Amino acid sequence: MAVQTYDYLLRDKHGKDYRDLAVYRAAGGYKAVLKAHQMGGEAIINEVKAASIRGRGGAGFPAGVKWGFVPKDTNKPKYLVVNADEGEPGTFKDNYFLSHDPHRLIEGCIITSMALDIHTAYIYVRGEFKRQIETVDKAIADAHKAGILGKNVLGTGYQLEVYTHSGAGAYICGEETALLESLEGKPGQPRLKPPFPAVVGAFGCPTLVNNVETIASVPVVIEHGGEWFHKLGVERDGGSRLIGISGHVKKPGLYEIGVGANMREVIYELAGGILEDRPLKAVIPGGSSCAVMTPEQIDAPMTLDGIRDAGSSFGTGGIIVMAEGTCMVKALQRLSHFYAHESCGQCTPCREGTGWMARIIDDIEAGRARQEDLDTLLEVADQIGGNTICALGDAASIPVQSFLQKFRAEFQAHIDHGGCPIEGPMPRGTRP
Ligand SMILES: Cc1cc2nc3c(=O)[nH]c(=O)nc-3n(C[C@H](O)[C@H](O)[C@H](O)COP(=O)(O)O)c2cc1C
């Protein structure tokens, strides 16, 4: 069965420049704001609950439920913080909204703020996204000039200011509490939870933190209805979502699919199958912190529960495909150096352990490792996971644990061979 794709969120095939406010409005843009204003806060939240959207930033927490945690009666200001850090390797979906459809995100900010009586929203953008920040800033300025933001949003009397805030390029600042620290001007180091940001967030005030795609989906939910959006997906995981496929496939890129499509079909039909028609060797299903999967595991529905039952996690929906011929030690080496570089250093197991793991993998790849290093590697990974303030520790250990579990023979062969035994070139056009 062909995989159904949609263009509710991913509108790149329309041939229109939605960054232009006039083009955005001509396509019905900002009409959902007026509808939402008439509905009122409670009804908007109920619609988002009916849509059954699970957060698109990786953890998959139900959006409507999280919105419900933001206190209604408080004398403190409340904030909306949009997480546009997008640092997870293999993930490149939020970039689409920031670069090509920024008004969709702003419209989502307005409706979300109206739902929760918020009057200040921050879009926290990763430092490397300089051009994207310019694009979003221009869209904010255009919206302001047109009376869509500011003291009287579209004549409704509602007041909202939206600001971008640039990170400095640290992956850890995608973790929501490190992000809040960074937004407050401090080093990006995660906070202990609880309290959760919904109760004590930015500047000590209740703060809703949601991913770009989660917020950009809100106008679609309000325009078409929560139940309608829900039905694009499955029971516990509603809607359509963007997935990015990279690696050794014939048609890498961004696709919008209904939650629940089969992963094998997505790889072989949507993404055109494996380069040079090689056999598939491994798949990382949702950004680099998810457990690696083998070809036998990919007949799974792409839902948070479906991929979890298959032994990994859906994460951000960034699928990394590896063909036969890929050296799994080298692949893990790349990932481990990333996590060692990005550890914020606050927790000892992560600060010391991520570098230790990377050095052992360097030794394995270079043929310098001793037999006992394999067990040490696994032991270090096991000691990091679950023993840190934030999930970066888990993100660093899960690849090590899963690569060793699924491809241990290949690690052993590196030790026995005194180097990499994988022969032959990588598929054309890809780097080893
Ligand atoms: C190390 C680390 C990095 C993260 N990076 C991001 C990120 O770049 N973007 C994002 O939306 N969420 C990221 N998250 C998840 C956030 O902490 C948070 O769950 C998310 O922003 C909530 O939004 P959602 O409920 O809409 O998914 C990261 C988490 C961790 C532990």
The ligand as a MOL file (V3000), in Angstrom:
LIG
                    3D

  0  0  0     0  0            999 V3000
M  V30 BEGIN CTAB
M  V30 COUNTS 31 33 0 0 0
M  V30 BEGIN ATOM
M  V30 1 C 19.5210 16.7870 25.3650 0
M  V30 2 C 18.1530 17.1630 24.8910 0
M  V30 3 C 17.9890 17.9330 23.7530 0
M  V30 4 C 16.7230 18.3100 23.3150 0
M  V30 5 N 16.6190 19.0500 22.1820 0
M  V30 6 C 15.3890 19.4440 21.7660 0
M  V30 7 C 15.2500 20.2820 20.6070 0
M  V30 8 O 16.2390 20.6530 19.9500 0
M  V30 9 N 13.9930 20.6580 20.2420 0
M  V30 10 C 12.8740 20.2750 20.9540 0
M  V30 11 O 11.7860 20.6640 20.6010 0
M  V30 12 N 12.9850 19.4820 22.0360 0
M  V30 13 C 14.2080 19.0720 22.4660 0
M  V30 14 N 14.3070 18.3120 23.5990 0
M  V30 15 C 13.0630 17.9760 24.3370 0
M  V30 16 C 12.6350 19.1340 25.2560 0
M  V30 17 O 13.2740 18.9880 26.5210 0
M  V30 18 C 11.1110 19.1710 25.4840 0
M  V30 19 O 10.6640 17.8870 25.8120 0
M  V30 20 C 10.3370 19.6680 24.2650 0
M  V30 21 O 10.8120 20.9120 23.8210 0
M  V30 22 C 8.8590 19.8090 24.6230 0
M  V30 23 O 8.1100 20.1310 23.4810 0
M  V30 24 P 7.0090 19.1360 22.8980 0
M  V30 25 O 6.2040 18.6540 24.0830 0
M  V30 26 O 6.1970 19.9760 21.9660 0
M  V30 27 O 7.7260 18.0180 22.2360 0
M  V30 28 C 15.5750 17.9080 24.0440 0
M  V30 29 C 15.7310 17.0990 25.1820 0
M  V30 30 C 17.0040 16.7410 25.6070 0
M  V30 31 C 17.1340 15.8850 26.8300 0
M  V30 END ATOM
M  V30 BEGIN BOND
M  V30 1 1 1 2
M  V30 2 1 2 3
M  V30 3 2 2 30
M  V30 4 2 3 4
M  V30 5 1 4 5
M  V30 6 1 4 28
M  V30 7 2 5 6
M  V30 8 1 6 7
M  V30 9 1 6 13
M  V30 10 2 7 8
M  V30 11 1 7 9
M  V30 12 1 9 10
M  V30 13 2 10 11
M  V30 14 1 10 12
M  V30 15 2 12 13
M  V30 16 1 13 14
M  V30 17 1 14 15
M  V30 18 1 14 28
M  V30 19 1 15 16
M  V30 20 1 16 17
M  V30 21 1 16 18
M  V30 22 1 18 19
M  V30 23 1 18 20
M  V30 24 1 20 21
M  V30 25 1 20 22
M  V30 26 1 22 23
M  V30 27 1 23 24
M  V30 28 2 24 25
M  V30 29 1 24 26
M  V30 30 1 24 27
M  V30 31 2 28 29
M  V30 32 1 29 30
M  V30 33 1 30 31
M  V30 END BOND
M  V30 END CTAB
M  END
